Amino acid sequence: MEAEGKGRGGRAIWLAAGLLGVVLLAGCGPAGQARTDRDPDPKTVVAVVNGDPIRMHQLLVDERIFRLRVKDLTPEQRNAVLRRSLDGWIAILLRLQEANRRGLQVEPGELERAIEAARRQYVSPAKLVEFLKQVGMTEEEWRQRVRSGVLTRKLDDEMRRAVPITDDETRREYGANPKAYTRPERVVMTLMSVRTKEEAEEVLRRLAAGEYWSQLVRQHSSVPQQRASGGAAAEIMRGMLAPPIEQAVFASPAGKYMGPVEAGGHFHIFRVEEFRPAELVPFEEVRAVVENSLRSRKLRQARAELIGRLRREAKIEIRVKFEAPASHSPVPSPTP
């Protein structure tokens, strides 16, 4: 059963002077006494899930992480970020509680490996320290988040193993999504990149005079990988090349040196050896990919159903209310 706590006397107590838009509904002071804090107390319990608290600090950390990529938020957008954070923490707590009920545990060595993997996502230890300082999180809190991630993944793994996948389902999935299992149009081609147009034109003249491609690549290419391979031919799918090069490549005849094409600060010479049309990959070659896609979709559905059931059965007391936006302002997406 999910319930919202009611303030004594029915009076809502505002926090953040309207900026955060958070309303405490219970246990924060005598009725009628308005708070004047500019920001909420991080220790404030904003929700209780089966006896486990969620504190304002957790939501504020999530907001600061979001702001590392999206600097400017309207009050309405900030409320939306905090509402999403609270919903996320409720779901996380329910999944952690379910993992504990099933007897799942995180072993010390397992946790340390996960922490080490998480550390490697940062350029250096100093960068991790800087990140934690920016978002207002201690290293112990960060470690606890890593631990929670390990435990919820264990729950997912157990659920994934219980997801039944039949051969008929896999074949139906494959047949229903041919575009997902189609190799795009491709070319087998050689490519050389040089710094100037004049150098590219000189290379083309020497190729026309009969000099060897591999030798010229090693002498003139500005790309180390090209020099190392001698400009060996490779299969390239449509969409992998810079647009100016791709347009020229797919419009060129096979077997002829073409260029120069300017792109990315270089001038490029190429030759198409073979055009290969788009084709549906045979089922047996992608069976494992199809099964994994199907299992992942079923897992997402099973996880949503589990969280829904746990929410219905849980005792959830929500002690804050984030004002809904007056206008439907979307939460901006972080830029990559």
C-alpha atoms as one frame of an Amber mdcrd trajectory, in Angstrom:
protein
   0.000   0.000   0.000   1.369   3.422  -0.971   0.434   6.485   0.995   1.406
  10.122   1.197   2.028  11.397   4.710  -0.323  14.186   5.840   1.022  17.089
   7.834  -0.398  17.697  11.287  -3.157  20.208  10.881  -3.066  19.667   7.122
  -0.662  22.561   6.589   2.114  22.193   3.976   5.535  23.550   4.872   7.517
  25.027   1.981  11.225  24.477   1.465  13.680  26.265  -0.755  11.604  29.460
  -0.834   9.827  28.324  -3.981  12.994  27.564  -5.951  13.008  23.838  -5.272
   9.251  23.583  -5.054   9.424  20.903  -2.356   6.583  20.675   0.134   7.123
  18.742   3.372   3.915  17.116   4.472   4.833  15.474   7.757   7.078  15.619
  10.789   8.867  18.907  10.141   7.605  21.303  12.704   4.506  22.833  14.259
   1.571  23.445  11.977   1.596  26.892  10.456   5.329  27.472  11.006   6.852
  28.230   7.580  10.464  27.351   6.861  12.672  30.075   5.429  15.674  27.915
   4.441  17.085  28.699   1.010  17.719  24.995   0.430  16.339  21.890   2.152
  18.191  20.114   4.916  20.081  17.233   3.216  19.326  15.032   6.235  15.585
  15.396   5.708  13.890  12.055   5.119  11.823  12.547   1.970  10.384   9.029
   1.782  10.329   5.760   3.709  10.100   2.450   1.856   9.267  -0.514   4.096
  11.114   1.221   6.915  14.164   2.238   4.845  14.630   6.023   4.481  15.451
   8.054   1.413  17.084  11.367   2.293  17.053  14.692   0.484  20.844  14.415
   0.185  20.478  11.507  -2.270  18.212  13.567  -4.510  20.467  16.616  -4.370
  23.487  14.516  -5.354  21.549  13.202  -8.349  20.624  16.751  -9.302  24.271
  17.878  -9.138  25.307  14.927 -11.302  22.651  15.966 -13.828  23.880  19.565
 -13.723  27.397  18.511 -14.708  25.971  18.234 -18.231  22.878  20.429 -18.117
  23.845  23.686 -16.449  20.670  25.732 -16.713  17.412  24.382 -15.320  14.180
  26.252 -14.769  12.524  25.659 -11.381  10.008  23.390 -13.135  12.765  21.376
 -14.788  14.629  21.094 -11.492  11.478  19.751  -9.850  11.164  17.182 -12.634
  14.770  16.035 -12.075  14.135  15.638  -8.350  10.828  13.819  -8.908  12.589
  11.423 -11.271  15.367  10.920  -8.725  12.877  10.118  -5.958  11.011   7.639
  -8.161  14.342   6.054  -9.056  15.408   5.681  -5.438  12.078   4.108  -4.498
  12.534   1.545  -7.284  16.155   0.913  -6.251  15.222   0.352  -2.609  12.438
  -2.038  -3.587  14.866  -4.031  -5.764  17.541  -4.087  -3.042  14.987  -5.294
  -0.519  13.869  -8.008  -2.943  17.485  -9.054  -3.516  17.992  -9.354   0.243
  14.753 -11.344   0.575  16.088 -13.786  -2.010  19.340 -14.151  -0.096  21.519
 -12.469  -2.710  24.761 -11.051  -1.330  27.743  -9.024  -2.506  30.991 -10.704
  -1.491  33.892  -8.428  -0.411  36.106  -9.446  -3.332  33.235  -8.962  -5.748
  32.618  -5.465  -4.417  36.290  -4.496  -4.651  36.429  -5.649  -8.274  33.359
  -3.575  -9.064  34.825  -0.543  -7.295  38.096  -0.924  -9.196  36.168  -1.128
 -12.479  34.224   1.997 -11.508  37.463   3.836 -10.652  38.836   3.067 -14.108
  36.050   5.156 -15.623  37.899   8.215 -14.344  41.148   9.475 -15.881  42.921
   9.445 -12.531  42.209   9.119  -8.796  42.309  12.911  -8.612  39.471  13.115
 -11.158  37.319  10.832  -9.008  38.004  13.011  -5.963  37.109  16.091  -8.011
  33.858  14.494  -9.186  32.828  13.514  -5.654  33.544  17.051  -4.433  31.502
  18.563  -7.288  28.424  16.477  -6.531  28.752  16.568  -2.731  29.218  12.834
  -2.229  31.661  11.085   0.102  33.748   8.161  -1.114  31.841   5.869   1.237
  28.545   7.002  -0.314  30.020   6.372  -3.754  31.102   2.885  -2.681  27.588
   2.200  -1.397  26.155   3.227  -4.775  28.551   0.838  -6.491  27.493  -1.912
  -4.069  23.817  -1.229  -4.766  24.537  -1.506  -8.485  26.226  -4.881  -8.009
  23.323  -6.224  -5.947  20.613  -5.032  -8.343  22.568  -6.563 -11.258  22.625
  -9.844  -9.347  18.866  -9.644  -9.044  18.650  -8.944 -12.780  20.907 -11.914
 -13.520  18.686 -14.208 -11.466  15.601 -12.907 -13.241  17.294 -13.215 -16.633
  18.058 -16.882 -16.018  14.387 -17.413 -15.242  13.238 -15.794 -18.494  12.177
 -18.568 -20.895  13.281 -18.196 -24.521  12.048 -20.732 -27.069  13.358 -21.380
 -30.563   9.996 -20.384 -32.026  10.067 -17.056 -30.169  13.598 -16.378 -31.382
  12.682 -17.101 -35.002   9.580 -14.912 -34.756  11.679 -12.081 -33.320  14.148
 -12.451 -36.186  11.381 -12.491 -38.799   9.558  -9.524 -37.309  12.626  -7.271
 -37.283  14.520  -7.822 -40.550  15.970  -4.309 -40.495  17.704  -4.991 -37.166
  19.482  -8.011 -38.637  20.370  -6.617 -42.052  23.952  -5.753 -42.934  23.977
  -2.296 -44.502  25.422  -1.589 -47.912  29.218  -1.972 -47.841  32.314  -1.444
 -49.923  35.719  -3.071 -49.891  38.101  -0.173 -50.402  41.562   1.255 -49.879
  42.067   4.734 -48.435  44.962   7.159 -48.067  44.820  10.490 -46.245  47.346
  13.287 -46.758  47.706  16.821 -45.453  47.441  18.939 -48.605  45.600  18.909
 -51.906  48.876  19.307 -53.779  50.320  16.208 -52.133  47.159  14.240 -52.948
  47.329  15.277 -56.598  51.008  14.290 -56.710  50.157  10.836 -55.303  47.434
  10.407 -57.938  49.908  11.268 -60.712  52.402   8.732 -59.388  49.693   6.069
 -59.149  48.719   6.761 -62.765  52.392   6.332 -63.695  52.353   2.846 -62.209
  53.907   3.266 -58.758  52.760   0.890 -56.017  49.901   1.934 -53.760  51.385
   0.420 -50.581  54.712   2.209 -51.049  53.027   5.557 -51.626  50.813   5.079
 -48.570  53.853   4.416 -46.373  55.601   7.486 -47.797  52.754   9.992 -47.780
  49.874   8.997 -45.481  49.325  11.266 -42.476  47.533   8.467 -40.606  49.796
   6.048 -38.682  47.419   3.093 -39.072  47.366   3.535 -42.852  51.158   3.668
 -43.013  51.451   0.561 -40.844  49.103  -1.487 -43.040  50.287  -0.070 -46.327
  46.747   1.048 -47.073  45.355  -2.491 -47.048  41.779  -2.908 -48.269  39.009
  -3.095 -45.671  35.255  -3.596 -45.653  33.455  -0.364 -44.748  29.730  -0.135
 -44.016  27.624   2.788 -45.147  27.494   5.300 -42.316  31.059   4.698 -41.083
  32.798   7.304 -43.247  32.679  11.087 -43.028  29.783  12.277 -45.231  31.916
  13.893 -47.999  34.011  10.710 -48.363  31.007   8.395 -48.170  29.142  10.322
 -50.852  32.133  10.128 -53.168  32.869   6.456 -52.411  29.373   5.139 -53.064
  29.122   7.191 -56.276  32.488   6.107 -57.700  33.251   3.281 -60.129  35.045
   0.190 -58.837  38.714  -0.328 -59.610  39.727   3.298 -60.116  41.731   5.632
 -57.861  39.571   8.623 -56.988  40.003  11.917 -55.175  41.118  14.032 -53.589
  38.138  14.515 -51.270  38.541  17.013 -48.450  37.195  16.022 -45.031  38.335
  16.393 -41.433  41.347  18.554 -42.311  42.804  15.954 -44.697  42.635  15.150
 -48.404  41.657  11.577 -49.180  42.411   9.247 -52.084  40.576   5.944 -52.376
  39.762   3.036 -54.613  36.689   0.830 -54.344  37.532  -2.816 -54.913  34.009
  -4.186 -54.534  30.466  -3.025 -53.793  28.418  -5.265 -51.514  24.649  -4.731
 -51.267  22.653  -4.714 -48.046  21.683  -8.250 -47.034  19.740 -10.033 -44.337
  22.162 -11.912 -42.094  21.291 -15.644 -41.941  19.411 -16.585 -38.788  22.044
 -18.992 -37.476  24.708 -16.276 -37.621  22.703 -13.957 -35.409  20.755 -16.436
 -33.273  22.671 -15.460 -30.123  22.157 -11.736 -30.839  18.419 -12.255 -31.373
  18.113 -14.316 -28.182  19.971 -11.665 -26.199  17.747  -8.893 -27.582  14.608
 -10.891 -26.806  15.823 -11.819 -23.329  16.744  -8.196 -22.567  13.288  -7.001
 -23.588  11.627  -9.700 -21.484  13.879  -8.782 -18.568  12.868  -5.113 -18.798
   9.224  -6.167 -18.806   9.749  -8.560 -15.872  11.623  -5.870 -13.929   8.824
  -3.346 -14.487   6.242  -5.917 -13.391   8.310  -6.786 -10.305   8.684  -3.138
  -9.294   4.966  -2.577  -9.865   4.070  -5.541  -7.673   6.563  -4.526  -4.973
   5.180  -0.986  -4.948   1.638  -2.289  -4.534   2.673  -4.546  -1.655   5.062
  -2.107   0.012   4.439   0.440   2.723   5.688   3.648   1.114   5.395   6.966
   2.909   6.239   9.956   0.706   6.949  13.040   2.774   7.625  15.535   0.001
   5.691  16.796  -2.945   7.372  18.333  -5.966   5.135  20.848  -7.650   4.055
  19.857 -11.134   5.252  22.292 -13.835   2.824  25.097 -14.602   3.744  24.703
 -18.252   4.838  21.334 -19.563   8.538  22.167 -19.632  10.558  19.146 -20.719
  13.615  18.126 -18.750  16.568  18.810 -21.075  18.609  15.781 -21.994  22.296
  15.809 -21.020  24.574  16.306 -24.000  26.984  13.387 -24.621
